Amino acid sequence: QELSEWLRRLSLTCRERCVWLEGNHELRLFKQLENIQEAAVLRPVDDVLGPPQLSVERLMRLDKLKIDYKKPYGKPYWLFGDIKVHHGHVVRPKGGQTVSSILSGARHSQIVGHIHRREIACNTRTVPDERGNDKYVTISAMSPGTLCSLEPGLVPTGKGRPDQDWQHGLGVVIKDSEGANHMQLIHINDGKCVYNGKMYVGKDDSLIEGDF
C-alpha cells in the first residue's frame, strides 16, 4: 500500500508513462507461486488474457497508475534509444567496481539498479558507427542507488552478507539539443538531497530555499 501511494505520486508528476523493470525481488514472488501452478496463472474472468491475479502488475494495479511493467527479469529498456536501462546482474564487492566492470565491454551507456549502491563511471573509446567507421564516444555506467529502507535486516540481502553496503540515491539523464546524454547522480543522505542548487528534505516534503 505504501509503494502504491508512492507510485501514484510519481505517475502524477511524470509527463510520460513510467516504466518498471522487473528485478530479482519481483521475480521472487513468481518463483514462490510456481510451486502452486494454479496460483501462478490464475486470472480474473473479465480479463483472462491479462496478467495473473497474483502478479506484481495486478497486485499493484499498474494499469490504473499508467505504469508499464517490463519483463522478464533482465529485459532492457532503451532510454532515448541509446542508453540501456536494465536491472543488472553484475556485482562486485567494493564501491565503484561494479560499474567499472560493466564499462569494460560496453558499447552503450548503461543504468543498472541491482547493487543498490551509488556508483557512476565513464570512459572514452573508439567504436564503429552505422557505416563501420571508427568514432570516439564517451560511454557511461551508473547505478543510482536505492530508495528502499536501509534498516539492517528489513530488506533481504544475499546469504552470508548481513551488512548492506547500500546508499539512497536517484539518477537523472538529460539529453541536450545536440543529442549528447548527461548523467547525474543525486546523493540522498539522511533523507536530504541537493538538486539544482536547492536542498530537498524528504521527511516533510519541504523545499529549503537557498544556494548550496
WOQUIHU-V377234 format. One record per backbone hydrogen bond with DSSP energy under -0.5 kcal/mol. NH is the residue of the N-H (numbers start at 1). CO is the residue of the C=O. E is the energy in kcal/mol with one decimal. If there is no record, write none. Layout:
nh=NH co=CO e=E
nh=NH co=CO e=E
//
This chain:
nh=5 co=1 e=-1.9
nh=6 co=2 e=-2.1
nh=7 co=3 e=-2.7
nh=8 co=4 e=-2.2
nh=9 co=5 e=-2.1
nh=10 co=6 e=-2.0
nh=11 co=7 e=-2.9
nh=12 co=8 e=-1.8
nh=13 co=9 e=-1.5
nh=14 co=10 e=-2.1
nh=18 co=66 e=-1.0
nh=20 co=68 e=-3.3
nh=21 co=19 e=-0.5
nh=22 co=70 e=-2.7
nh=27 co=23 e=-2.3
nh=28 co=24 e=-1.2
nh=29 co=25 e=-0.6
nh=29 co=26 e=-1.0
nh=30 co=26 e=-1.0
nh=31 co=27 e=-2.3
nh=32 co=28 e=-1.8
nh=33 co=29 e=-1.9
nh=34 co=30 e=-1.6
nh=35 co=32 e=-1.0
nh=36 co=33 e=-1.9
nh=39 co=36 e=-1.0
nh=40 co=33 e=-0.6
nh=40 co=36 e=-1.5
nh=41 co=37 e=-1.0
nh=41 co=38 e=-0.6
nh=42 co=38 e=-1.2
nh=47 co=44 e=-1.6
nh=50 co=47 e=-1.4
nh=53 co=42 e=-4.0
nh=55 co=52 e=-1.6
nh=59 co=55 e=-2.8
nh=60 co=56 e=-2.3
nh=61 co=58 e=-0.7
nh=62 co=57 e=-2.2
nh=64 co=61 e=-0.7
nh=65 co=61 e=-1.2
nh=66 co=62 e=-0.6
nh=66 co=63 e=-0.5
nh=67 co=62 e=-2.4
nh=68 co=18 e=-2.9
nh=69 co=67 e=-0.5
nh=70 co=20 e=-3.1
nh=70 co=68 e=-0.6
nh=71 co=69 e=-0.6
nh=74 co=22 e=-0.9
nh=75 co=72 e=-2.5
nh=77 co=85 e=-2.8
nh=79 co=77 e=-0.9
nh=79 co=83 e=-2.5
nh=81 co=78 e=-0.6
nh=82 co=79 e=-1.5
nh=83 co=79 e=-1.7
nh=84 co=82 e=-0.5
nh=84 co=109 e=-2.8
nh=85 co=77 e=-2.6
nh=85 co=83 e=-0.8
nh=86 co=84 e=-0.6
nh=86 co=111 e=-2.5
nh=97 co=94 e=-1.7
nh=98 co=94 e=-0.5
nh=100 co=96 e=-1.3
nh=101 co=97 e=-2.0
nh=102 co=98 e=-2.1
nh=103 co=99 e=-2.1
nh=104 co=100 e=-1.0
nh=105 co=102 e=-0.8
nh=106 co=103 e=-0.8
nh=109 co=82 e=-0.7
nh=110 co=140 e=-2.4
nh=111 co=84 e=-2.3
nh=112 co=142 e=-2.4
nh=113 co=87 e=-1.5
nh=114 co=87 e=-2.2
nh=116 co=113 e=-1.2
nh=119 co=117 e=-0.8
nh=119 co=143 e=-2.4
nh=121 co=141 e=-2.2
nh=123 co=139 e=-2.1
nh=125 co=137 e=-2.3
nh=127 co=125 e=-0.5
nh=127 co=135 e=-2.5
nh=129 co=133 e=-2.8
nh=132 co=129 e=-1.9
nh=135 co=127 e=-1.9
nh=137 co=125 e=-2.5
nh=139 co=123 e=-2.9
nh=139 co=137 e=-0.6
nh=141 co=121 e=-2.7
nh=142 co=110 e=-2.0
nh=143 co=119 e=-3.2
nh=144 co=112 e=-0.6
nh=145 co=117 e=-0.7
nh=146 co=167 e=-2.1
nh=154 co=151 e=-2.0
nh=155 co=151 e=-0.7
nh=156 co=154 e=-0.5
nh=161 co=158 e=-1.8
nh=165 co=163 e=-0.6
nh=166 co=164 e=-1.1
nh=167 co=116 e=-2.1
nh=169 co=146 e=-1.3
nh=170 co=186 e=-1.9
nh=172 co=184 e=-2.6
nh=174 co=182 e=-2.3
nh=176 co=174 e=-0.6
nh=176 co=180 e=-2.6
nh=179 co=176 e=-1.9
nh=182 co=174 e=-2.2
nh=183 co=181 e=-0.5
nh=184 co=172 e=-3.1
nh=186 co=170 e=-3.2
nh=186 co=184 e=-0.6
nh=187 co=185 e=-0.7
nh=188 co=168 e=-1.7
nh=189 co=187 e=-0.6
nh=189 co=192 e=-2.5
nh=192 co=189 e=-1.4
nh=193 co=200 e=-2.0
nh=195 co=198 e=-2.6
nh=198 co=195 e=-1.4
nh=199 co=208 e=-1.2
nh=200 co=193 e=-3.1
nh=201 co=206 e=-1.9
nh=202 co=191 e=-3.5
nh=202 co=200 e=-0.5
nh=204 co=201 e=-0.6
nh=205 co=201 e=-0.5
nh=206 co=201 e=-0.9
nh=208 co=199 e=-2.4
nh=208 co=206 e=-0.5
nh=209 co=207 e=-0.7
//
